[in-house]
């Protein structure tokens, strides 16, 4: 793959993945990015898009959260600031196509495309991430210092998690089309030499604590035990404030009755990992097509998942935007193709049962008519 410097995917995953950094020169030849500065600044003014501004003034770090007004952005200094915009793939088809270049990794691990637009001297300071990341250089040049240092002390005065004593072990200059892969825990610091775009393809890595908490919440809606606490034969309390041993024993017995199957866990992961982020809103179609019109248009034009839609599957279960669907075997292969390719092309006679299911998703704004982004 050109994207991995002609490395075989298996070799990349066995030798570099979550192990050591990889610098790929010319990973995407002639890469000009997927967004220009005016368009990016316009996105940062919207309240439905996550954006941040990192500035450095007289050695001190400052952080602001969007949305920003046009006058705020127009007053930015000429140096030492960085604008970060998350979820570019949810807005621009070209950014979504960039994310799909990394489909040699499971979609459940791909998070989003974030773009960093920096003025000369701009950056977010030396830091480390708890997840894998691919840093693809767009227009402009940026230097990157890397270190596997053990000193993780943070700057107590900074509003971001910035390493206090960063000591780079290697420094690389990235030009348009170059890409840097970083495993979790590698300290890094990027500094723009000129107006510069860097596209971060971030990988999702839920913490064990988050997974456990969300799974317990998932089970909460599925637990239905009969009975209430009883203490027939109760003896006078020696200490009224002391929790009785019998109460503790009954509570322990109830907790031991909590059970789950492997399929319950798979269902939880599917719903959890396909759920949209809280700020994501789907646009329902204006003048929605009737089921009959929808069927005709899908067969003639195909269909595609909306940019915001997350669709996964495990076994016979499919998960779309946090909801679970168990389709009939007749449509299973169609949904696998839709989940993997995110489109179903025109010219193929889709089963009526499939189209009935898809029409509901279309009304919710989860899929769009037409197998290509216009």
Secondary structure, 3 states (H helix, E strand, C coil): CHHHCCCCHHHHHHHCCCCCCEEECCCCCCCCCCCCHHHHHHHCCCCCCCEEEEEEECCEEEEEECCCCHHHHHCCCCECEEEEECCHHHCCHHHHHHHHCCCCCCCCCEEEEEEEEECECCCCCCECCCCCEEEEECCCCEEEEEECCCCCCECCCCCCCCECCCCCCEEEEECCCCEEEECCCCEEEEEECCCEEEEEEEECCCCHHHHHHHHHHHHHCCCCCCCCCCCCCCCCCCCCCCCCHHHHHHHHHHHHCCCCCHHHHHHHHHHHHHCCCCCCCCCCCCCCCCHHHHHHHHHHHCEEECCCCCEEEECCEEEECCEEEECCHHHHHHHHHHHHHCEECCCCCCCHHHHHHHHHHHHCCCEEECCCCC
